[in-house]
């Protein structure tokens, strides 16, 4: 009986990474992954993006029942430099008796060898041109000149000790993301993403949402692979999934719509006697929370939100309560839980969450 992808991803040992990655290269890799993820989402595909697990990026076609693997290596070169076949196929001599290090393409094909019982594709993505083909977004290795195909085949066979090499499974891709201004480019992509979802007249600021997703990818990337003991561990700690992005989109939409509620909350608070300084502190907390709430890895905040939400649903606040009464009632209901987080969240921040959730339920 053939084992599943879920089982093999955990069972198959991971090969050693080629080496440490510079902050600039990781930033490019992260932004490329985000751009690719957005494209998948807009096309309606199912997807899971895993970071630094078996390769730079691993893409699955399902969170629940994956049937296909994409192993992706993302590499950059200084503007104007080109990749040669030798660059892609050369292996470094092992030092002090250690085995030789696999070439870029050898590493990709090692993944294909390790997961030979499953459908897989190999992708080499770069900002630079290839010296051996005409400029084009994507080329499969089986379309190269015969001499170049032979060089790749011979290198893979020598490095991995295998027979046939499926060149049709290897894609060589030149990304449209510039190595010099990829962050500006990805912000434009994210803006267009919001336009597709919320219309061209949206006024959602891109920067906080970009930072939230970007930070989440960093967290996933840096989670130690050796701590992954199950497929659930993998999904939770190393991956960004379609369901997470859908949740993110809903949060952006709710945050955008609810963020405008401050214009209704403020005059009501003034009527109830809140002073100028109190209003300023509450407004600043409201604005901070509008960004913080997108960080779905902030466990303390998510727990506080859940506690407030449950209290809001379980408390009878009457038909037209004052906002002061809403805040005091919810605080009373969860007072024991609040005592545990008051060192993390100040009183105005907690009050802003209560007011925010109350407005969402109206």
N, C-alpha and C positions, 0 to 999 in steps of 0.2 A: 504493500500500500504506500503510495507516494505521500510524503509529508507535506504540510501546508507551508505557504510562505510565512505565515505568522510564526510557526514553529522554527523554521530554518533561520529566520532573521535573528533569533535569539541563540540558536544552537551553533550556527557556523561562527567560528572565531573570526574576529576582525583583524585585518592585516595592519601593520604599523603604518602610521601616516608618514608621508614623505618628509615632513619637518614642520617647524613652527611657521605660522602664517603671519605676515606683517599686518598691522592694523589696516593699512590701505587696501591690501588685497582682500582681507576679510570683509571690509565695508563694501567693496565691489561685489563680492560673492553674495553678501546679504541682500544688496539691492537688486542684483540679478534675480535671485530667488523670489523676492517680493514682486518684481515685475512679472515673472513667469506665473506666479501664483494668481495674480490679478487676472492675467489672460485666461488661465484655466477657469477661474470663477465666472468671468463674463461669458465664456463659451459654454457654461453649464456643465462642465466636467466634474466628476467626483475626483478627489485628490487627497493625498497626505504627503507633506514635505517633511522629511527627516533631515536633521543637520548634524554633520560629523558622525555619521553612523554607517559604517562600511564604505563610505566615500564622502566627498565634500557635501554632496546633497543626494539623497535617495528619495525618489518620487514613487509612491504607490498609487494605484488606481481606485482604491477603496479603503475606508477605515474599518469596515466590518468584514469584508471578504475579498482581500486583494488577490488579483490573478496576474498582475504584471509588475515588473520592477524596472525602474530607470535609474542607472548609476551615472551621476553627473560629476565631472571634474571641471572646476572653474579656475582658469588661470589668466593672468594679465601679463602684458608686455608694455614696455615703454612705447609711447606713441611713435610710429614710424618703423618699429621693428616688426619682423615677420617670423612666423613659425616655419621651420623646415621639417621634413620627415625625420631627419636625424634628431632634432629637438624632441620629437614625440616618441621616438623609439629607443633612445640611448638609455642604458642602465649604468648606474654608478657601481664601481667596484666596492665590495664590502671591506670594511676596515677591521683589522685584528681578528681575522678568521671568520667574520660574520658573512652571511650570504650577500650576494650582490643585490642592490636595491632595484626594484622593478622600474621600468620606464613608465612614463605617463600612460601610454596605451597599454603596456603590460599590466599595470595596476587595474585598469578598467576591465581587461579581459580576465584577470584573476577573479574579479567579482562574477563574471559570467560563468567561469569554471566552477566556482564555489556554489553557484545557484543554477547548475546545469539542468535540473529537473523542472525549472520554472521559466516562463517567458520573460525575457529581459532585453533591454536596449542599453546601449552605452553612448554617452554624450560627452564630448569635449567642447567646452564653451570658452570663448576668449574674446577680448576686445580687439585683438590684432588680426591682421591678414595672414593668410597662408601663402607661402612662396610657391607652392606646387599646384595651385589651382587658381582659376580666375575668381575675382571677388564675388562672393555669393553668400547669402545668409546661412544656408545649410547644404552640406554635401555628404553623402554616404561613402564610406571607404571603398565600396565595390565599384564606384564610378571614377576612381582615380586612374591615372596612367598605369599600365601594367607593371612597369618597373617600380612604381611607388607602392602598388598593392603587394608586390613580392617582398619589398623591404619590410612592410608592416607585418605580413604573414610570417616571414622568417624570424623577425624579432620576437613576436609573440610565442612562436613555437620553441625558440631557443630558451626564452626566459621562463616559460611555464611548463615546458616539456609536454605539449599537447600536439594532437594531429591537426585536424581540419580547423580552420579559423574562419568564422562567419563574418566577412567584411561588411555585409549588408546591415549588420546590427550596430555598426559604429558610425555615429554622426559627428561631423566636424562642423561647428557652428561659430559664426562670427556674430557676436551680440551687437545690437544697436546702441547699447549703453556705452558711452564714452568713458574711458578710464579717468579723464580729467574732471568731468562734471556730472558723474552718474547720480549724485544725490539730487542735483537740480532736475535731472531727467526723471527720476523716480517720483519726485514730488509732482511733476506734471502728469505722470501716469496716474497717480493717486487722485489728483484733481479730476481727471477725465473719468476715473472710476466712479467718483461721487456724482458726476454729471449723468452717467449712465443710470445710476441708481435713483437719484433724487431730482433730476432735471437740471437744465442748464442755468436756471436762475438761483441755484442753491448758493448760499453764502457761508458754507461750512469751512472753517479754517483748516488747511491741510496739515500744518506743522505739528500740532499736538497728536493728531491721529497717526501721522507717519512715525513720530517718536515712540508712540505706544507700541505699534507693531514691530518696529525696529528693535526696541528693547526686549520684546518678547522673543524674537528670533535669537538675540544674543544669549538670553537665558537658556533657551533650548540647545543652542550650539555648545554652550559651556558645561552643560550637565554631563557628568562623567559617564561614559558609555559602559564602563565596567559595573556600574550600579544597576544597569538594566537587566532584570531577571525574567521579564515576561513581556508579551506583546502589549499588554495594557500599560506596563511601565514605559515602554517605548513610545506609545501614543501620547501618554500624559506628559512625559518629561523631555522628549527629544523632537516632537513633531508639532507642526501647525496643520490643522485639518480643515476641510471644507466647513464642517459644523462650527468650528471655532470662528472662522471668518464670517459665517452667517450671523453668529451671535455678535461678533464685533460690529457688523453692519447695522444690526438692530440697535446696538448701544449707541452708535454714532447718530442714528436717526432719532432715537429717544432723547439723547443728550442734546442734540440740536434743537429739537422741538421744546424740550423742557427747559433748556437754557434761557429761552425767551420768557419763561414764566417769572423771572426775577422782576420784570417790568410790572407784573401784576402783584407780586408779593410785596415789593417795597412800599407802595403807597398804603397797603393794608397795614403793614407793620408801623408805618408812621401814624396812622389813625389810632393804632392801639398803644401809642405812646413810646415807641422805641426811639431812642435818641440818635443823634447824628453819628457818634462814634460806634455805637452798636450796629447801626446799619452798614457802615463802612466795613467793619470786621465781618459781618455776615455776608456781604457782597463778595469780599475777597475769598471767603471760604467757599461760597457758592461757585465762583469761577474756578477755584482750585479743584473742587470736587468734580466739576464738569469734565476735567481732563483725567483726574485720578481714576474715575469710575471705569475708564476704558482698560485699565491695567488689570486684566483678568487673572494675573498671577499674584496679585496682592491679597493674600489669604485673610489678613486681619480686616481689611476693608470689606471684602466679600462677606465675611462672617457678620460684621456690623450691619451691612445692608440687609442681610437675611433676617437678622434679629429685629430690625426696625420694620421690615416688610411684614413679618409675622405679627408683630404687635399692632401694626396699622390695620391688618385684616381682622384681628381679633378684638379690637377695641371699638366700642360704640362712641363715636364723637359727636353725634347729633347732626341735625340738618345744616346749620350754619355756625359752626364753632369759630371762635377767634383763633388766629394762628398761634397766639400765645398759649391758648388752651390745648391746641393740638400738640405743641412741643412739650408742654408740661405733662400731658397725659401719657404720651409715648415714653418720655423719660422715666416716668413713674413705673410703667409696666416693665421696663428693661433695666431698672436701676442697678440690679446686681451684675448684669452683664456689662453695663457701662463702667462700673467701677474697675473692671479688668482692663479696659482699653483707654481710660482717661489719660494715661501716660503716653499714649500713641496719638490720640486725636483730641484736639482742644474742644472746648464747649461750643464755640461758634461753628466749628466744622461739623460736629455732631448735629447741631440744630439745623444746619443747611441741608444735611442729608434727610432729616425728618421732613423739612418743608418741601424739599425736592420730591420725595416720594408721595407726600400728600397731594401735591399738585398733579402728579402723574395719575393718581387714582380718581381725580375729579372728572 
